[in-house]
């Protein structure tokens, strides 16, 4: 009798342990940008699958990269920016190969953006080009017209206003904001200086010319920020800001609520396109759950909610039909013309040591420009790519 009780107790305890272990595994640890995935979407996924989502946030790619490469982070799904971060992380073996049998909705990403991603060296065996947008000019339309009364059409707002010394000097007292990273401004500078040729945009020769050009422009730039565009335009701290399309869209909507007229334009030939990816880390503890989560947000109707909530475009052509009409109607924020997208400039990841050296060179040059240290920049950014750390 006692023996049966003991055996029964052992079996019951084993069942409990197995149940606890199984429950512990029914989780997916997601590490993403703040606000990119609405809590309602996470709850709907949990309700449908029974898998609990633990969502942690980071505010820059460097933080994500440090955790991916230095530790066993425990995260199952991450959202790195493609260039330069995800591209080099992929080469370093940071991501697991995607199991297409568990993510059938991967078929939904096929289109112009995925084509540009692959042409730039992106590998859809490991990374999913999920989010995208543009870098353009957000501006207070009424304030701009006071400075440049001859502007009658939106397409007359161009980078010549910001990269030409005579023009930007007129805007300076009203506030002009430039981006924090070189990848968001050097391409437009290359177009402005007629430097689009076979040499890479970040080649030492071109970087030297960017530095020389900004010697005359830098003093008119009030601030460098990639995150405060909405606040800056709403408060009137600046009247023109180079920034991301999603931030511009939120600024447009916020301004409309208080009677301000903020607009956004991506001047033709000057459009810069960016892509953020989804990746499943090689050391992810719950790869199957991660695949289920990824497959869920790749549904067109779910993906569209991401765009409607944030203004960040999702790389799922079928999701377009679910976008809010107001968003779709703004073709500068939401370009849907393959020819326009094809014309946009997209950087390429570092493929070798020389590319990596040039990346470091361009990053350092822009940092020195921001610090208004042109003696250092001009003396060190030369025709050689041997600049140190």
C-alpha positions, 0 to 999 in steps of 0.5 A, spaced: 500 500 500 505 504 502 509 502 496 503 504 491 502 511 494 510 512 493 510 510 486 503 514 485 507 520 488 513 519 484 509 519 477 504 525 479 511 529 481 514 527 474 508 529 471 508 536 474 515 537 473 514 535 465 508 540 465 512 546 468 518 544 464 513 544 458 509 551 460 516 554 461 518 553 454 511 556 451 515 563 451 518 567 446 523 572 448 522 578 443 527 584 443 525 590 439 525 597 438 520 601 443 513 601 440 514 598 434 509 592 435 503 594 439 501 590 445 494 588 442 498 584 437 502 581 442 496 579 446 492 576 440 498 572 438 498 569 445 491 568 445 491 564 438 498 560 440 498 560 448 505 562 447 507 568 452 511 574 449 516 577 453 518 583 450 524 587 451 526 594 448 532 597 446 534 604 443 540 603 438 543 598 434 549 598 438 546 595 444 543 590 440 549 588 437 553 588 444 548 583 447 548 578 440 555 578 440 558 578 447 553 574 450 548 568 450 542 573 450 536 569 451 532 572 445 529 569 440 527 574 435 530 581 434 530 587 429 536 589 427 537 595 422 540 592 415 546 596 414 551 596 417 549 592 423 545 586 421 549 585 415 555 584 419 552 580 424 550 575 419 557 574 416 559 573 424 554 567 425 549 571 429 543 568 426 540 561 425 538 559 418 530 560 417 526 554 417 521 556 411 517 550 413 515 553 420 514 560 416 510 559 410 508 567 410 515 568 408 512 568 401 509 575 403 515 579 402 517 578 395 517 584 391 521 591 390 524 592 397 526 584 397 529 585 391 533 591 393 535 587 399 538 582 395 541 586 390 545 589 396 547 583 399 542 581 404 541 574 405 533 572 406 536 565 408 537 568 415 534 575 415 527 577 413 527 585 410 521 586 414 520 594 415 522 599 411 522 607 410 525 613 407 530 619 409 527 625 406 526 632 408 520 634 414 518 641 414 514 647 417 510 649 410 508 655 412 515 657 416 519 655 409 514 659 405 516 665 409 524 664 408 523 662 401 516 666 398 518 663 391 516 656 393 509 654 391 509 647 390 512 641 395 517 639 389 520 645 390 523 643 397 529 640 395 536 638 398 539 644 395 536 648 400 540 645 405 546 643 402 547 650 399 551 655 403 547 661 401 540 657 402 541 654 408 544 660 411 537 663 410 534 658 414 539 658 420 536 662 425 529 658 424 533 652 426 535 646 421 536 639 424 541 634 420 541 626 422 546 623 427 549 618 422 553 619 415 549 613 412 543 618 412 546 624 409 552 622 405 548 619 399 544 626 398 551 630 399 554 625 393 548 627 389 548 634 390 556 634 389 555 630 382 559 624 385 555 618 383 559 614 379 562 607 380 566 609 386 562 607 393 559 613 396 563 612 402 570 611 398 576 615 402 576 620 395 568 622 396 569 622 404 574 627 403 569 631 398 564 631 403 568 634 409 570 639 404 563 641 403 561 641 410 566 646 412 562 651 409 555 648 411 556 646 418 555 652 422 548 653 419 546 646 422 543 647 429 542 640 431 544 633 429 538 628 431 535 622 428 530 621 434 527 628 436 524 630 429 517 630 432 518 634 438 523 639 434 518 641 429 512 641 434 516 646 438 518 650 433 526 649 435 527 647 428 523 648 421 526 643 417 529 636 419 532 631 415 529 624 418 525 618 417 519 617 414 515 614 420 517 620 424 515 625 419 508 621 419 507 622 426 509 629 426 504 630 420 499 627 424 501 631 431 501 638 427 495 637 424 491 636 431 494 643 433 493 647 426 500 646 424 502 644 417 508 639 417 510 636 410 515 631 408 518 630 401 523 625 398 526 629 392 527 625 386 534 622 385 535 624 393 531 618 396 535 614 401 531 607 403 533 604 409 531 597 411 530 593 418 530 586 419 527 580 423 532 575 425 532 569 430 539 569 433 543 562 433 543 561 440 535 563 441 532 558 446 526 557 443 527 557 435 520 554 434 516 559 438 520 564 434 518 562 428 511 561 430 511 569 432 515 571 426 510 567 421 504 571 425 507 578 424 508 576 416 500 576 415 498 581 411 493 584 416 497 583 422 503 587 418 498 592 416 497 594 424 504 595 425 504 600 419 498 603 421 500 604 429 507 607 427 508 609 420 513 604 419 512 601 412 512 593 412 515 589 406 509 585 405 505 588 398 499 585 400 498 589 407 498 595 403 490 594 402 489 594 409 493 601 410 489 607 413 487 611 407 490 617 409 497 614 410 496 611 403 494 618 400 501 621 402 505 618 397 511 621 400 511 617 406 508 611 403 511 610 396 508 605 392 511 606 385 516 601 383 520 606 379 520 611 385 523 605 389 528 603 384 531 610 384 532 610 391 539 610 394 541 604 398 547 603 401 551 596 401 554 592 407 561 591 408 564 585 404 571 585 406 576 589 410 577 595 405 569 596 406 570 595 413 575 600 413 571 605 409 565 605 414 570 607 420 573 612 415 566 615 414 563 614 421 569 618 424 569 623 418 561 625 420 563 625 427 568 630 426 563 634 422 558 634 427 563 636 432 565 642 428 572 639 428 575 640 421 582 641 422 582 634 425 577 631 419 581 635 413 588 632 416 585 625 417 580 624 412 585 623 406 585 619 400 588 613 404 583 609 408 588 608 413 585 612 418 585 609 425 580 608 431 
